[in-house]
Amino acid sequence: MLDGSNDSAASFFQEYNFKLKNVYEKFYTNRAKIIAEERRKASIDFYQSMLNEVKAIHIIGKERLESVFE
């Protein structure tokens, strides 16, 4: 299961790693920087939650397929 860090095809994980992950350092005003920093943890938590969920489903699916073909 890929986390999007080396993907070239569009996906949520690829978009997060190439666009959203580093957007928080690019705000100019002090207020924008404060708001961005407040949102950073929620963004990271959401990414990790989605990645963990997809990985778990991938592992379960792989195990089920292997049991079918044994």
Backbone as CSV, one residue per row, in Angstrom:
resi,resn,N_x,N_y,N_z,CA_x,CA_y,CA_z,C_x,C_y,C_z
1,MET,0.850,-1.185,0.000,0.000,0.000,0.000,0.883,1.230,0.000
2,LEU,0.639,2.133,-0.930,1.459,3.326,-1.073,0.890,4.485,-0.260
3,ASP,1.768,5.295,0.307,1.340,6.446,1.103,1.266,7.734,0.291
4,GLY,1.515,7.638,-1.021,1.412,8.793,-1.895,2.687,9.587,-2.045
5,SER,3.716,9.275,-1.269,4.931,10.094,-1.313,5.709,9.946,-2.618
6,ASN,5.569,8.829,-3.309,6.276,8.642,-4.580,5.324,8.384,-5.746
7,ASP,4.050,8.655,-5.544,3.051,8.415,-6.591,3.094,9.497,-7.657
8,SER,2.816,9.101,-8.874,2.645,10.090,-9.932,1.168,10.221,-10.303
9,ALA,0.406,9.166,-10.073,-1.038,9.200,-10.351,-1.751,9.967,-9.234
10,ALA,-2.784,10.681,-9.604,-3.540,11.458,-8.622,-4.273,10.554,-7.649
11,SER,-4.168,10.876,-6.382,-4.907,10.197,-5.315,-4.936,11.146,-4.130
12,PHE,-5.758,10.843,-3.157,-5.789,11.673,-1.954,-4.403,11.735,-1.321
13,PHE,-3.738,10.593,-1.229,-2.437,10.528,-0.575,-1.370,11.299,-1.353
14,GLN,-1.412,11.210,-2.661,-0.472,11.948,-3.499,-0.718,13.454,-3.371
15,GLU,-1.974,13.855,-3.415,-2.320,15.278,-3.296,-1.870,15.835,-1.947
16,TYR,-2.084,15.062,-0.889,-1.675,15.520,0.436,-0.163,15.728,0.476
17,ASN,0.589,14.745,0.011,2.043,14.816,0.098,2.655,15.896,-0.789
18,PHE,2.055,16.180,-1.921,2.657,17.147,-2.834,2.056,18.549,-2.747
19,LYS,0.878,18.686,-2.160,0.259,20.012,-2.095,-0.048,20.451,-0.671
20,LEU,-0.742,19.635,0.082,-1.241,20.072,1.382,-0.215,19.989,2.505
21,LYS,0.647,19.016,2.460,1.604,18.781,3.540,2.459,20.016,3.849
22,ASN,2.847,20.746,2.850,3.746,21.874,3.049,3.100,23.247,2.886
23,VAL,1.798,23.281,2.732,1.113,24.551,2.509,1.148,25.449,3.751
24,TYR,1.308,24.867,4.912,1.206,25.627,6.156,2.332,26.642,6.349
25,GLU,3.453,26.453,5.698,4.554,27.396,5.813,4.464,28.541,4.803
26,LYS,3.462,28.540,3.951,3.412,29.497,2.838,2.453,30.667,3.049
27,PHE,1.939,30.819,4.242,1.043,31.944,4.512,1.857,33.159,4.930
28,TYR,1.371,34.352,4.600,2.147,35.575,4.802,1.774,36.348,6.062
29,THR,0.494,36.529,6.302,0.105,37.349,7.449,0.194,36.534,8.735
30,ASN,0.365,37.225,9.841,0.455,36.549,11.136,-0.824,35.776,11.439
31,ARG,-1.971,36.392,11.150,-3.254,35.724,11.419,-3.391,34.466,10.570
32,ALA,-3.015,34.519,9.318,-3.090,33.343,8.437,-2.163,32.243,8.939
33,LYS,-0.985,32.610,9.405,-0.042,31.627,9.941,-0.611,30.945,11.181
34,ILE,-1.266,31.706,12.028,-1.879,31.148,13.240,-2.984,30.170,12.871
35,ILE,-3.863,30.564,11.962,-4.960,29.693,11.526,-4.408,28.426,10.890
36,ALA,-3.414,28.570,10.035,-2.816,27.412,9.365,-2.219,26.450,10.382
37,GLU,-1.538,26.980,11.362,-0.917,26.125,12.379,-1.978,25.394,13.195
38,GLU,-3.099,26.060,13.455,-4.211,25.413,14.173,-4.784,24.257,13.365
39,ARG,-4.769,24.367,12.050,-5.351,23.346,11.173,-4.385,22.209,10.839
40,ARG,-3.104,22.438,11.022,-2.085,21.462,10.635,-2.309,20.103,11.296
41,LYS,-2.521,20.080,12.608,-2.683,18.818,13.325,-3.901,18.057,12.808
42,ALA,-4.999,18.751,12.568,-6.202,18.084,12.053,-5.927,17.460,10.691
43,SER,-5.176,18.155,9.860,-4.832,17.648,8.533,-3.961,16.401,8.634
44,ILE,-2.950,16.456,9.479,-2.062,15.304,9.662,-2.831,14.122,10.233
45,ASP,-3.672,14.379,11.217,-4.464,13.308,11.831,-5.401,12.660,10.808
46,PHE,-6.032,13.481,9.955,-6.934,12.950,8.939,-6.167,12.089,7.936
47,TYR,-5.021,12.577,7.473,-4.179,11.814,6.540,-3.798,10.469,7.155
48,GLN,-3.310,10.486,8.394,-2.892,9.242,9.056,-4.063,8.282,9.242
49,SER,-5.212,8.817,9.605,-6.404,7.992,9.787,-6.806,7.315,8.483
50,MET,-6.832,8.080,7.405,-7.182,7.514,6.094,-6.160,6.467,5.659
51,LEU,-4.887,6.771,5.829,-3.835,5.844,5.443,-3.931,4.549,6.243
52,ASN,-4.131,4.647,7.544,-4.267,3.451,8.381,-5.476,2.617,7.980
53,GLU,-6.582,3.274,7.678,-7.792,2.564,7.267,-7.585,1.835,5.942
54,VAL,-6.989,2.509,4.981,-6.754,1.896,3.671,-5.756,0.747,3.789
55,LYS,-4.712,0.931,4.586,-3.733,-0.138,4.778,-4.379,-1.363,5.415
56,ALA,-5.224,-1.141,6.413,-5.900,-2.258,7.084,-6.788,-3.015,6.102
57,ILE,-7.536,-2.301,5.294,-8.397,-2.942,4.297,-7.560,-3.695,3.274
58,HIS,-6.440,-3.112,2.879,-5.540,-3.751,1.923,-5.009,-5.076,2.491
59,ILE,-4.592,-5.063,3.744,-4.065,-6.269,4.379,-5.137,-7.345,4.479
60,ILE,-6.338,-6.974,4.905,-7.442,-7.937,5.018,-7.773,-8.521,3.649
61,GLY,-7.867,-7.676,2.640,-8.169,-8.145,1.289,-7.101,-9.080,0.759
62,LYS,-5.860,-8.754,1.008,-4.742,-9.588,0.564,-4.794,-10.950,1.244
63,GLU,-5.050,-10.966,2.532,-5.151,-12.225,3.272,-6.307,-13.085,2.758
64,ARG,-7.434,-12.461,2.487,-8.593,-13.205,1.965,-8.312,-13.789,0.577
65,LEU,-7.664,-13.005,-0.278,-7.313,-13.515,-1.594,-6.329,-14.682,-1.503
66,GLU,-5.340,-14.565,-0.625,-4.385,-15.644,-0.454,-5.057,-16.914,0.043
67,SER,-6.038,-16.782,0.931,-6.725,-17.969,1.445,-7.580,-18.631,0.364
68,VAL,-8.105,-17.851,-0.553,-8.910,-18.397,-1.649,-8.050,-19.205,-2.600
69,PHE,-6.822,-18.739,-2.838,-5.963,-19.384,-3.828,-5.051,-20.443,-3.220
70,GLU,-5.195,-20.752,-1.946,-4.362,-21.799,-1.338,-4.839,-23.169,-1.703
